[in-house]
Amino acid sequence: MTQGDDRSLQAARARAYALAESGEFANSHAVEQALIAEGWSNAARALESAYARQAIGERCRAARPLATAH
């Protein structure tokens, strides 16, 4: 892997974390689909590790408002 590839993957992961923290996505798959829609051709490679997917999933859950019981 070249340094440029590494930077590209880091940039894609950083964008994925930002999307997850926006509260608009329920899970890592939804974030991956949003990255692809934005044109990140390396989205799948950037999120291929279990650690990255878990971290994104946790950020998605933390950012989503809790449903209130009435």
CHARMM internal coordinates of N, CA and C (Angstrom, degrees):
IC EDIT
DIST 1 N 1 CA 1.4617
DIST 1 CA 1 C 1.5262
ANGL 1 N 1 CA 1 C 107.92
DIST 1 C 2 N 1.2968
ANGL 1 CA 1 C 2 N 116.09
DIHE 1 N 1 CA 1 C 2 N 132.39
DIST 2 N 2 CA 1.4544
ANGL 1 C 2 N 2 CA 120.15
DIHE 1 CA 1 C 2 N 2 CA 179.01
DIST 2 CA 2 C 1.5258
ANGL 2 N 2 CA 2 C 109.92
DIHE 1 C 2 N 2 CA 2 C -85.02
DIST 2 C 3 N 1.3010
ANGL 2 CA 2 C 3 N 114.46
DIHE 2 N 2 CA 2 C 3 N 164.68
DIST 3 N 3 CA 1.4625
ANGL 2 C 3 N 3 CA 119.10
DIHE 2 CA 2 C 3 N 3 CA 179.91
DIST 3 CA 3 C 1.5281
ANGL 3 N 3 CA 3 C 111.03
DIHE 2 C 3 N 3 CA 3 C -62.74
DIST 3 C 4 N 1.3348
ANGL 3 CA 3 C 4 N 116.56
DIHE 3 N 3 CA 3 C 4 N -34.97
DIST 4 N 4 CA 1.4665
ANGL 3 C 4 N 4 CA 120.01
DIHE 3 CA 3 C 4 N 4 CA 177.68
DIST 4 CA 4 C 1.5118
ANGL 4 N 4 CA 4 C 111.99
DIHE 3 C 4 N 4 CA 4 C -64.13
DIST 4 C 5 N 1.3530
ANGL 4 CA 4 C 5 N 116.35
DIHE 4 N 4 CA 4 C 5 N -40.88
DIST 5 N 5 CA 1.4665
ANGL 4 C 5 N 5 CA 120.54
DIHE 4 CA 4 C 5 N 5 CA 176.47
DIST 5 CA 5 C 1.5122
ANGL 5 N 5 CA 5 C 110.54
DIHE 4 C 5 N 5 CA 5 C -61.33
DIST 5 C 6 N 1.3310
ANGL 5 CA 5 C 6 N 115.93
DIHE 5 N 5 CA 5 C 6 N -44.39
DIST 6 N 6 CA 1.4582
ANGL 5 C 6 N 6 CA 120.59
DIHE 5 CA 5 C 6 N 6 CA -178.94
DIST 6 CA 6 C 1.5264
ANGL 6 N 6 CA 6 C 110.53
DIHE 5 C 6 N 6 CA 6 C -60.94
DIST 6 C 7 N 1.3075
ANGL 6 CA 6 C 7 N 116.58
DIHE 6 N 6 CA 6 C 7 N -43.64
DIST 7 N 7 CA 1.4696
ANGL 6 C 7 N 7 CA 120.44
DIHE 6 CA 6 C 7 N 7 CA 178.95
DIST 7 CA 7 C 1.5211
ANGL 7 N 7 CA 7 C 111.23
DIHE 6 C 7 N 7 CA 7 C -64.97
DIST 7 C 8 N 1.3114
ANGL 7 CA 7 C 8 N 115.69
DIHE 7 N 7 CA 7 C 8 N -38.67
DIST 8 N 8 CA 1.4633
ANGL 7 C 8 N 8 CA 120.59
DIHE 7 CA 7 C 8 N 8 CA 178.64
DIST 8 CA 8 C 1.5292
ANGL 8 N 8 CA 8 C 110.58
DIHE 7 C 8 N 8 CA 8 C -63.68
DIST 8 C 9 N 1.3252
ANGL 8 CA 8 C 9 N 117.12
DIHE 8 N 8 CA 8 C 9 N -43.34
DIST 9 N 9 CA 1.4649
ANGL 8 C 9 N 9 CA 120.73
DIHE 8 CA 8 C 9 N 9 CA 178.20
DIST 9 CA 9 C 1.5265
ANGL 9 N 9 CA 9 C 111.17
DIHE 8 C 9 N 9 CA 9 C -66.48
DIST 9 C 10 N 1.3245
ANGL 9 CA 9 C 10 N 116.87
DIHE 9 N 9 CA 9 C 10 N -39.56
DIST 10 N 10 CA 1.4675
ANGL 9 C 10 N 10 CA 120.37
DIHE 9 CA 9 C 10 N 10 CA 177.12
DIST 10 CA 10 C 1.5194
ANGL 10 N 10 CA 10 C 110.92
DIHE 9 C 10 N 10 CA 10 C -62.75
DIST 10 C 11 N 1.3246
ANGL 10 CA 10 C 11 N 116.84
DIHE 10 N 10 CA 10 C 11 N -40.65
DIST 11 N 11 CA 1.4643
ANGL 10 C 11 N 11 CA 120.66
DIHE 10 CA 10 C 11 N 11 CA 178.70
DIST 11 CA 11 C 1.5254
ANGL 11 N 11 CA 11 C 110.76
DIHE 10 C 11 N 11 CA 11 C -64.62
DIST 11 C 12 N 1.3209
ANGL 11 CA 11 C 12 N 116.94
DIHE 11 N 11 CA 11 C 12 N -41.20
DIST 12 N 12 CA 1.4678
ANGL 11 C 12 N 12 CA 120.36
DIHE 11 CA 11 C 12 N 12 CA 178.93
DIST 12 CA 12 C 1.5253
ANGL 12 N 12 CA 12 C 110.43
DIHE 11 C 12 N 12 CA 12 C -65.38
DIST 12 C 13 N 1.3295
ANGL 12 CA 12 C 13 N 117.37
DIHE 12 N 12 CA 12 C 13 N -41.24
DIST 13 N 13 CA 1.4742
ANGL 12 C 13 N 13 CA 120.06
DIHE 12 CA 12 C 13 N 13 CA 177.79
DIST 13 CA 13 C 1.5237
ANGL 13 N 13 CA 13 C 111.16
DIHE 12 C 13 N 13 CA 13 C -65.39
DIST 13 C 14 N 1.3246
ANGL 13 CA 13 C 14 N 116.87
DIHE 13 N 13 CA 13 C 14 N -40.22
DIST 14 N 14 CA 1.4695
ANGL 13 C 14 N 14 CA 120.10
DIHE 13 CA 13 C 14 N 14 CA 178.32
DIST 14 CA 14 C 1.5309
ANGL 14 N 14 CA 14 C 110.33
DIHE 13 C 14 N 14 CA 14 C -61.37
DIST 14 C 15 N 1.3239
ANGL 14 CA 14 C 15 N 116.60
DIHE 14 N 14 CA 14 C 15 N -41.74
DIST 15 N 15 CA 1.4688
ANGL 14 C 15 N 15 CA 120.15
DIHE 14 CA 14 C 15 N 15 CA 178.08
DIST 15 CA 15 C 1.5258
ANGL 15 N 15 CA 15 C 110.24
DIHE 14 C 15 N 15 CA 15 C -65.98
DIST 15 C 16 N 1.3402
ANGL 15 CA 15 C 16 N 116.51
DIHE 15 N 15 CA 15 C 16 N -38.97
DIST 16 N 16 CA 1.4682
ANGL 15 C 16 N 16 CA 120.60
DIHE 15 CA 15 C 16 N 16 CA 177.97
DIST 16 CA 16 C 1.5244
ANGL 16 N 16 CA 16 C 110.53
DIHE 15 C 16 N 16 CA 16 C -61.60
DIST 16 C 17 N 1.3299
ANGL 16 CA 16 C 17 N 117.26
DIHE 16 N 16 CA 16 C 17 N -42.64
DIST 17 N 17 CA 1.4663
ANGL 16 C 17 N 17 CA 120.01
DIHE 16 CA 16 C 17 N 17 CA 178.44
DIST 17 CA 17 C 1.5255
ANGL 17 N 17 CA 17 C 110.82
DIHE 16 C 17 N 17 CA 17 C -63.24
DIST 17 C 18 N 1.3295
ANGL 17 CA 17 C 18 N 116.31
DIHE 17 N 17 CA 17 C 18 N -40.91
DIST 18 N 18 CA 1.4697
ANGL 17 C 18 N 18 CA 119.77
DIHE 17 CA 17 C 18 N 18 CA 179.07
DIST 18 CA 18 C 1.5282
ANGL 18 N 18 CA 18 C 110.70
DIHE 17 C 18 N 18 CA 18 C -63.71
DIST 18 C 19 N 1.3332
ANGL 18 CA 18 C 19 N 116.93
DIHE 18 N 18 CA 18 C 19 N -42.71
DIST 19 N 19 CA 1.4611
ANGL 18 C 19 N 19 CA 119.78
DIHE 18 CA 18 C 19 N 19 CA 177.86
DIST 19 CA 19 C 1.5276
ANGL 19 N 19 CA 19 C 110.53
DIHE 18 C 19 N 19 CA 19 C -63.01
DIST 19 C 20 N 1.3263
ANGL 19 CA 19 C 20 N 116.92
DIHE 19 N 19 CA 19 C 20 N -42.94
DIST 20 N 20 CA 1.4627
ANGL 19 C 20 N 20 CA 120.73
DIHE 19 CA 19 C 20 N 20 CA -179.26
DIST 20 CA 20 C 1.5245
ANGL 20 N 20 CA 20 C 110.82
DIHE 19 C 20 N 20 CA 20 C -61.55
DIST 20 C 21 N 1.3207
ANGL 20 CA 20 C 21 N 116.38
DIHE 20 N 20 CA 20 C 21 N -39.80
DIST 21 N 21 CA 1.4658
ANGL 20 C 21 N 21 CA 120.89
DIHE 20 CA 20 C 21 N 21 CA -178.11
DIST 21 CA 21 C 1.5249
ANGL 21 N 21 CA 21 C 112.66
DIHE 20 C 21 N 21 CA 21 C -75.47
DIST 21 C 22 N 1.3252
ANGL 21 CA 21 C 22 N 117.44
DIHE 21 N 21 CA 21 C 22 N -8.66
DIST 22 N 22 CA 1.4684
ANGL 21 C 22 N 22 CA 120.46
DIHE 21 CA 21 C 22 N 22 CA -179.72
DIST 22 CA 22 C 1.5211
ANGL 22 N 22 CA 22 C 112.17
DIHE 21 C 22 N 22 CA 22 C -72.36
DIST 22 C 23 N 1.3323
ANGL 22 CA 22 C 23 N 117.28
DIHE 22 N 22 CA 22 C 23 N -19.60
DIST 23 N 23 CA 1.4554
ANGL 22 C 23 N 23 CA 120.62
DIHE 22 CA 22 C 23 N 23 CA -179.12
DIST 23 CA 23 C 1.5139
ANGL 23 N 23 CA 23 C 113.89
DIHE 22 C 23 N 23 CA 23 C 84.02
DIST 23 C 24 N 1.3114
ANGL 23 CA 23 C 24 N 117.88
DIHE 23 N 23 CA 23 C 24 N 3.56
DIST 24 N 24 CA 1.4646
ANGL 23 C 24 N 24 CA 121.67
DIHE 23 CA 23 C 24 N 24 CA -177.15
DIST 24 CA 24 C 1.5221
ANGL 24 N 24 CA 24 C 113.35
DIHE 23 C 24 N 24 CA 24 C -91.79
DIST 24 C 25 N 1.3219
ANGL 24 CA 24 C 25 N 117.90
DIHE 24 N 24 CA 24 C 25 N -8.71
DIST 25 N 25 CA 1.4569
ANGL 24 C 25 N 25 CA 121.02
DIHE 24 CA 24 C 25 N 25 CA -173.45
DIST 25 CA 25 C 1.5203
ANGL 25 N 25 CA 25 C 111.05
DIHE 24 C 25 N 25 CA 25 C -124.21
DIST 25 C 26 N 1.3329
ANGL 25 CA 25 C 26 N 115.87
DIHE 25 N 25 CA 25 C 26 N 142.33
DIST 26 N 26 CA 1.4549
ANGL 25 C 26 N 26 CA 121.62
DIHE 25 CA 25 C 26 N 26 CA -174.98
DIST 26 CA 26 C 1.5167
ANGL 26 N 26 CA 26 C 113.21
DIHE 25 C 26 N 26 CA 26 C -87.22
DIST 26 C 27 N 1.3410
ANGL 26 CA 26 C 27 N 117.69
DIHE 26 N 26 CA 26 C 27 N -26.91
DIST 27 N 27 CA 1.4657
ANGL 26 C 27 N 27 CA 119.18
DIHE 26 CA 26 C 27 N 27 CA -175.23
DIST 27 CA 27 C 1.5299
ANGL 27 N 27 CA 27 C 110.46
DIHE 26 C 27 N 27 CA 27 C -158.83
DIST 27 C 28 N 1.3462
ANGL 27 CA 27 C 28 N 115.01
DIHE 27 N 27 CA 27 C 28 N 177.90
DIST 28 N 28 CA 1.4613
ANGL 27 C 28 N 28 CA 120.28
DIHE 27 CA 27 C 28 N 28 CA -176.21
DIST 28 CA 28 C 1.5274
ANGL 28 N 28 CA 28 C 111.93
DIHE 27 C 28 N 28 CA 28 C -66.49
DIST 28 C 29 N 1.3160
ANGL 28 CA 28 C 29 N 117.66
DIHE 28 N 28 CA 28 C 29 N -31.57
DIST 29 N 29 CA 1.4664
ANGL 28 C 29 N 29 CA 119.77
DIHE 28 CA 28 C 29 N 29 CA 178.63
DIST 29 CA 29 C 1.5338
ANGL 29 N 29 CA 29 C 110.62
DIHE 28 C 29 N 29 CA 29 C -64.10
DIST 29 C 30 N 1.3130
ANGL 29 CA 29 C 30 N 116.35
DIHE 29 N 29 CA 29 C 30 N -42.06
DIST 30 N 30 CA 1.4638
ANGL 29 C 30 N 30 CA 120.18
DIHE 29 CA 29 C 30 N 30 CA 178.58
DIST 30 CA 30 C 1.5332
ANGL 30 N 30 CA 30 C 110.60
DIHE 29 C 30 N 30 CA 30 C -64.48
DIST 30 C 31 N 1.3227
ANGL 30 CA 30 C 31 N 116.96
DIHE 30 N 30 CA 30 C 31 N -38.00
DIST 31 N 31 CA 1.4641
ANGL 30 C 31 N 31 CA 120.63
DIHE 30 CA 30 C 31 N 31 CA 177.60
DIST 31 CA 31 C 1.5264
ANGL 31 N 31 CA 31 C 109.68
DIHE 30 C 31 N 31 CA 31 C -66.14
DIST 31 C 32 N 1.3314
ANGL 31 CA 31 C 32 N 116.97
DIHE 31 N 31 CA 31 C 32 N -42.66
DIST 32 N 32 CA 1.4628
ANGL 31 C 32 N 32 CA 120.48
DIHE 31 CA 31 C 32 N 32 CA 178.34
DIST 32 CA 32 C 1.5326
ANGL 32 N 32 CA 32 C 110.78
DIHE 31 C 32 N 32 CA 32 C -59.88
DIST 32 C 33 N 1.3219
ANGL 32 CA 32 C 33 N 116.84
DIHE 32 N 32 CA 32 C 33 N -43.07
DIST 33 N 33 CA 1.4613
ANGL 32 C 33 N 33 CA 120.47
DIHE 32 CA 32 C 33 N 33 CA 178.86
DIST 33 CA 33 C 1.5316
ANGL 33 N 33 CA 33 C 110.92
DIHE 32 C 33 N 33 CA 33 C -63.76
DIST 33 C 34 N 1.3215
ANGL 33 CA 33 C 34 N 117.21
DIHE 33 N 33 CA 33 C 34 N -37.37
DIST 34 N 34 CA 1.4658
ANGL 33 C 34 N 34 CA 120.58
DIHE 33 CA 33 C 34 N 34 CA 177.82
DIST 34 CA 34 C 1.5264
ANGL 34 N 34 CA 34 C 110.65
DIHE 33 C 34 N 34 CA 34 C -66.17
DIST 34 C 35 N 1.3346
ANGL 34 CA 34 C 35 N 117.04
DIHE 34 N 34 CA 34 C 35 N -40.37
DIST 35 N 35 CA 1.4642
ANGL 34 C 35 N 35 CA 120.27
DIHE 34 CA 34 C 35 N 35 CA 176.94
DIST 35 CA 35 C 1.5289
ANGL 35 N 35 CA 35 C 110.85
DIHE 34 C 35 N 35 CA 35 C -60.57
DIST 35 C 36 N 1.3183
ANGL 35 CA 35 C 36 N 116.18
DIHE 35 N 35 CA 35 C 36 N -44.57
DIST 36 N 36 CA 1.4600
ANGL 35 C 36 N 36 CA 120.75
DIHE 35 CA 35 C 36 N 36 CA 179.15
DIST 36 CA 36 C 1.5259
ANGL 36 N 36 CA 36 C 110.02
DIHE 35 C 36 N 36 CA 36 C -61.57
DIST 36 C 37 N 1.3243
ANGL 36 CA 36 C 37 N 116.70
DIHE 36 N 36 CA 36 C 37 N -42.53
DIST 37 N 37 CA 1.4663
ANGL 36 C 37 N 37 CA 120.91
DIHE 36 CA 36 C 37 N 37 CA 179.29
DIST 37 CA 37 C 1.5277
ANGL 37 N 37 CA 37 C 111.38
DIHE 36 C 37 N 37 CA 37 C -63.57
DIST 37 C 38 N 1.3296
ANGL 37 CA 37 C 38 N 116.31
DIHE 37 N 37 CA 37 C 38 N -31.25
DIST 38 N 38 CA 1.4711
ANGL 37 C 38 N 38 CA 120.39
DIHE 37 CA 37 C 38 N 38 CA 177.79
DIST 38 CA 38 C 1.5228
ANGL 38 N 38 CA 38 C 112.39
DIHE 37 C 38 N 38 CA 38 C -78.48
DIST 38 C 39 N 1.3446
ANGL 38 CA 38 C 39 N 116.83
DIHE 38 N 38 CA 38 C 39 N -8.97
DIST 39 N 39 CA 1.4580
ANGL 38 C 39 N 39 CA 119.61
DIHE 38 CA 38 C 39 N 39 CA 177.99
DIST 39 CA 39 C 1.5181
ANGL 39 N 39 CA 39 C 115.46
DIHE 38 C 39 N 39 CA 39 C 101.63
DIST 39 C 40 N 1.3249
ANGL 39 CA 39 C 40 N 117.24
DIHE 39 N 39 CA 39 C 40 N 10.88
DIST 40 N 40 CA 1.4608
ANGL 39 C 40 N 40 CA 120.32
DIHE 39 CA 39 C 40 N 40 CA 177.79
DIST 40 CA 40 C 1.5251
ANGL 40 N 40 CA 40 C 108.36
DIHE 39 C 40 N 40 CA 40 C -78.52
DIST 40 C 41 N 1.3253
ANGL 40 CA 40 C 41 N 116.35
DIHE 40 N 40 CA 40 C 41 N 96.31
DIST 41 N 41 CA 1.4646
ANGL 40 C 41 N 41 CA 121.08
DIHE 40 CA 40 C 41 N 41 CA -176.43
DIST 41 CA 41 C 1.5318
ANGL 41 N 41 CA 41 C 112.23
DIHE 40 C 41 N 41 CA 41 C -68.39
DIST 41 C 42 N 1.3229
ANGL 41 CA 41 C 42 N 117.39
DIHE 41 N 41 CA 41 C 42 N -17.78
DIST 42 N 42 CA 1.4555
ANGL 41 C 42 N 42 CA 121.35
DIHE 41 CA 41 C 42 N 42 CA -179.06
DIST 42 CA 42 C 1.5349
ANGL 42 N 42 CA 42 C 112.66
DIHE 41 C 42 N 42 CA 42 C -101.35
DIST 42 C 43 N 1.3220
ANGL 42 CA 42 C 43 N 117.60
DIHE 42 N 42 CA 42 C 43 N 19.44
DIST 43 N 43 CA 1.4635
ANGL 42 C 43 N 43 CA 121.32
DIHE 42 CA 42 C 43 N 43 CA -176.22
DIST 43 CA 43 C 1.5249
ANGL 43 N 43 CA 43 C 112.33
DIHE 42 C 43 N 43 CA 43 C -57.86
DIST 43 C 44 N 1.3125
ANGL 43 CA 43 C 44 N 117.14
DIHE 43 N 43 CA 43 C 44 N -46.42
DIST 44 N 44 CA 1.4672
ANGL 43 C 44 N 44 CA 120.15
DIHE 43 CA 43 C 44 N 44 CA -178.18
DIST 44 CA 44 C 1.5270
ANGL 44 N 44 CA 44 C 111.05
DIHE 43 C 44 N 44 CA 44 C -63.42
DIST 44 C 45 N 1.3347
ANGL 44 CA 44 C 45 N 116.77
DIHE 44 N 44 CA 44 C 45 N -43.04
DIST 45 N 45 CA 1.4732
ANGL 44 C 45 N 45 CA 119.65
DIHE 44 CA 44 C 45 N 45 CA 178.59
DIST 45 CA 45 C 1.5152
ANGL 45 N 45 CA 45 C 111.29
DIHE 44 C 45 N 45 CA 45 C -64.97
DIST 45 C 46 N 1.3181
ANGL 45 CA 45 C 46 N 117.58
DIHE 45 N 45 CA 45 C 46 N -39.03
DIST 46 N 46 CA 1.4596
ANGL 45 C 46 N 46 CA 121.14
DIHE 45 CA 45 C 46 N 46 CA -177.95
DIST 46 CA 46 C 1.5252
ANGL 46 N 46 CA 46 C 111.42
DIHE 45 C 46 N 46 CA 46 C -66.05
DIST 46 C 47 N 1.3334
ANGL 46 CA 46 C 47 N 116.72
DIHE 46 N 46 CA 46 C 47 N -29.58
DIST 47 N 47 CA 1.4634
ANGL 46 C 47 N 47 CA 120.82
DIHE 46 CA 46 C 47 N 47 CA -175.68
DIST 47 CA 47 C 1.5236
ANGL 47 N 47 CA 47 C 112.62
DIHE 46 C 47 N 47 CA 47 C -109.37
DIST 47 C 48 N 1.3344
ANGL 47 CA 47 C 48 N 118.07
DIHE 47 N 47 CA 47 C 48 N 18.89
DIST 48 N 48 CA 1.4552
ANGL 47 C 48 N 48 CA 119.55
DIHE 47 CA 47 C 48 N 48 CA -175.38
DIST 48 CA 48 C 1.5285
ANGL 48 N 48 CA 48 C 114.18
DIHE 47 C 48 N 48 CA 48 C -74.51
DIST 48 C 49 N 1.3140
ANGL 48 CA 48 C 49 N 118.48
DIHE 48 N 48 CA 48 C 49 N -18.76
DIST 49 N 49 CA 1.4614
ANGL 48 C 49 N 49 CA 119.25
DIHE 48 CA 48 C 49 N 49 CA -179.93
DIST 49 CA 49 C 1.5292
ANGL 49 N 49 CA 49 C 110.79
DIHE 48 C 49 N 49 CA 49 C -82.07
DIST 49 C 50 N 1.3104
ANGL 49 CA 49 C 50 N 114.62
DIHE 49 N 49 CA 49 C 50 N 145.79
DIST 50 N 50 CA 1.4677
ANGL 49 C 50 N 50 CA 120.37
DIHE 49 CA 49 C 50 N 50 CA 178.26
DIST 50 CA 50 C 1.5255
ANGL 50 N 50 CA 50 C 109.98
DIHE 49 C 50 N 50 CA 50 C -61.98
DIST 50 C 51 N 1.3285
ANGL 50 CA 50 C 51 N 116.77
DIHE 50 N 50 CA 50 C 51 N -35.62
DIST 51 N 51 CA 1.4586
ANGL 50 C 51 N 51 CA 120.88
DIHE 50 CA 50 C 51 N 51 CA -179.91
DIST 51 CA 51 C 1.5286
ANGL 51 N 51 CA 51 C 111.30
DIHE 50 C 51 N 51 CA 51 C -61.63
DIST 51 C 52 N 1.3384
ANGL 51 CA 51 C 52 N 116.38
DIHE 51 N 51 CA 51 C 52 N -46.95
DIST 52 N 52 CA 1.4680
ANGL 51 C 52 N 52 CA 119.96
DIHE 51 CA 51 C 52 N 52 CA -179.06
DIST 52 CA 52 C 1.5192
ANGL 52 N 52 CA 52 C 110.46
DIHE 51 C 52 N 52 CA 52 C -62.66
DIST 52 C 53 N 1.3282
ANGL 52 CA 52 C 53 N 116.81
DIHE 52 N 52 CA 52 C 53 N -45.16
DIST 53 N 53 CA 1.4774
ANGL 52 C 53 N 53 CA 120.05
DIHE 52 CA 52 C 53 N 53 CA -179.78
DIST 53 CA 53 C 1.5262
ANGL 53 N 53 CA 53 C 111.53
DIHE 52 C 53 N 53 CA 53 C -63.37
DIST 53 C 54 N 1.3363
ANGL 53 CA 53 C 54 N 116.88
DIHE 53 N 53 CA 53 C 54 N -40.12
DIST 54 N 54 CA 1.4641
ANGL 53 C 54 N 54 CA 120.39
DIHE 53 CA 53 C 54 N 54 CA 178.71
DIST 54 CA 54 C 1.5262
ANGL 54 N 54 CA 54 C 110.43
DIHE 53 C 54 N 54 CA 54 C -64.78
DIST 54 C 55 N 1.3249
ANGL 54 CA 54 C 55 N 116.42
DIHE 54 N 54 CA 54 C 55 N -44.73
DIST 55 N 55 CA 1.4696
ANGL 54 C 55 N 55 CA 120.67
DIHE 54 CA 54 C 55 N 55 CA -179.72
DIST 55 CA 55 C 1.5281
ANGL 55 N 55 CA 55 C 110.82
DIHE 54 C 55 N 55 CA 55 C -61.91
DIST 55 C 56 N 1.3188
ANGL 55 CA 55 C 56 N 116.99
DIHE 55 N 55 CA 55 C 56 N -41.80
DIST 56 N 56 CA 1.4663
ANGL 55 C 56 N 56 CA 120.65
DIHE 55 CA 55 C 56 N 56 CA 179.39
DIST 56 CA 56 C 1.5184
ANGL 56 N 56 CA 56 C 110.09
DIHE 55 C 56 N 56 CA 56 C -67.08
DIST 56 C 57 N 1.3275
ANGL 56 CA 56 C 57 N 117.09
DIHE 56 N 56 CA 56 C 57 N -42.91
DIST 57 N 57 CA 1.4664
ANGL 56 C 57 N 57 CA 120.35
DIHE 56 CA 56 C 57 N 57 CA 177.80
DIST 57 CA 57 C 1.5178
ANGL 57 N 57 CA 57 C 112.18
DIHE 56 C 57 N 57 CA 57 C -59.48
DIST 57 C 58 N 1.3400
ANGL 57 CA 57 C 58 N 115.91
DIHE 57 N 57 CA 57 C 58 N -42.23
DIST 58 N 58 CA 1.4699
ANGL 57 C 58 N 58 CA 119.89
DIHE 57 CA 57 C 58 N 58 CA 178.77
DIST 58 CA 58 C 1.5233
ANGL 58 N 58 CA 58 C 110.91
DIHE 57 C 58 N 58 CA 58 C -64.45
DIST 58 C 59 N 1.3181
ANGL 58 CA 58 C 59 N 116.84
DIHE 58 N 58 CA 58 C 59 N -39.86
DIST 59 N 59 CA 1.4693
ANGL 58 C 59 N 59 CA 120.09
DIHE 58 CA 58 C 59 N 59 CA 178.88
DIST 59 CA 59 C 1.5255
ANGL 59 N 59 CA 59 C 111.18
DIHE 58 C 59 N 59 CA 59 C -66.98
DIST 59 C 60 N 1.3333
ANGL 59 CA 59 C 60 N 115.87
DIHE 59 N 59 CA 59 C 60 N -37.53
DIST 60 N 60 CA 1.4682
ANGL 59 C 60 N 60 CA 119.55
DIHE 59 CA 59 C 60 N 60 CA 176.58
DIST 60 CA 60 C 1.5255
ANGL 60 N 60 CA 60 C 110.31
DIHE 59 C 60 N 60 CA 60 C -61.04
DIST 60 C 61 N 1.3246
ANGL 60 CA 60 C 61 N 116.90
DIHE 60 N 60 CA 60 C 61 N -48.31
DIST 61 N 61 CA 1.4672
ANGL 60 C 61 N 61 CA 120.99
DIHE 60 CA 60 C 61 N 61 CA -178.56
DIST 61 CA 61 C 1.5097
ANGL 61 N 61 CA 61 C 111.48
DIHE 60 C 61 N 61 CA 61 C -64.99
DIST 61 C 62 N 1.3172
ANGL 61 CA 61 C 62 N 118.06
DIHE 61 N 61 CA 61 C 62 N -39.34
DIST 62 N 62 CA 1.4584
ANGL 61 C 62 N 62 CA 121.23
DIHE 61 CA 61 C 62 N 62 CA -179.35
DIST 62 CA 62 C 1.5331
ANGL 62 N 62 CA 62 C 111.77
DIHE 61 C 62 N 62 CA 62 C -68.41
DIST 62 C 63 N 1.3130
ANGL 62 CA 62 C 63 N 116.81
DIHE 62 N 62 CA 62 C 63 N -30.92
DIST 63 N 63 CA 1.4644
ANGL 62 C 63 N 63 CA 120.58
DIHE 62 CA 62 C 63 N 63 CA -175.87
DIST 63 CA 63 C 1.5244
ANGL 63 N 63 CA 63 C 113.23
DIHE 62 C 63 N 63 CA 63 C -85.50
DIST 63 C 64 N 1.3260
ANGL 63 CA 63 C 64 N 117.13
DIHE 63 N 63 CA 63 C 64 N -19.30
DIST 64 N 64 CA 1.4666
ANGL 63 C 64 N 64 CA 119.21
DIHE 63 CA 63 C 64 N 64 CA -177.45
DIST 64 CA 64 C 1.5198
ANGL 64 N 64 CA 64 C 109.14
DIHE 63 C 64 N 64 CA 64 C -79.83
DIST 64 C 65 N 1.3229
ANGL 64 CA 64 C 65 N 116.89
DIHE 64 N 64 CA 64 C 65 N 135.71
DIST 65 N 65 CA 1.4766
ANGL 64 C 65 N 65 CA 119.48
DIHE 64 CA 64 C 65 N 65 CA 179.13
DIST 65 CA 65 C 1.5418
ANGL 65 N 65 CA 65 C 109.78
DIHE 64 C 65 N 65 CA 65 C -65.54
DIST 65 C 66 N 1.2970
ANGL 65 CA 65 C 66 N 114.80
DIHE 65 N 65 CA 65 C 66 N 141.75
DIST 66 N 66 CA 1.4641
ANGL 65 C 66 N 66 CA 119.92
DIHE 65 CA 65 C 66 N 66 CA 178.04
DIST 66 CA 66 C 1.5106
ANGL 66 N 66 CA 66 C 110.42
DIHE 65 C 66 N 66 CA 66 C -72.44
DIST 66 C 67 N 1.2897
ANGL 66 CA 66 C 67 N 116.04
DIHE 66 N 66 CA 66 C 67 N 140.46
DIST 67 N 67 CA 1.4702
ANGL 66 C 67 N 67 CA 120.57
DIHE 66 CA 66 C 67 N 67 CA 175.59
DIST 67 CA 67 C 1.5250
ANGL 67 N 67 CA 67 C 107.86
DIHE 66 C 67 N 67 CA 67 C -71.58
DIST 67 C 68 N 1.2913
ANGL 67 CA 67 C 68 N 115.14
DIHE 67 N 67 CA 67 C 68 N 132.02
DIST 68 N 68 CA 1.4691
ANGL 67 C 68 N 68 CA 118.35
DIHE 67 CA 67 C 68 N 68 CA 179.83
DIST 68 CA 68 C 1.5150
ANGL 68 N 68 CA 68 C 109.60
DIHE 67 C 68 N 68 CA 68 C -96.15
DIST 68 C 69 N 1.2982
ANGL 68 CA 68 C 69 N 115.10
DIHE 68 N 68 CA 68 C 69 N 138.34
DIST 69 N 69 CA 1.4758
ANGL 68 C 69 N 69 CA 120.24
DIHE 68 CA 68 C 69 N 69 CA 177.84
DIST 69 CA 69 C 1.5223
ANGL 69 N 69 CA 69 C 108.21
DIHE 68 C 69 N 69 CA 69 C -87.49
DIST 69 C 70 N 1.2977
ANGL 69 CA 69 C 70 N 115.98
DIHE 69 N 69 CA 69 C 70 N 134.09
DIST 70 N 70 CA 1.4672
ANGL 69 C 70 N 70 CA 120.57
DIHE 69 CA 69 C 70 N 70 CA 178.74
DIST 70 CA 70 C 1.5098
ANGL 70 N 70 CA 70 C 110.11
DIHE 69 C 70 N 70 CA 70 C -110.18
END
COOR INIT
IC SEED 1 N 1 CA 1 C
IC BUILD
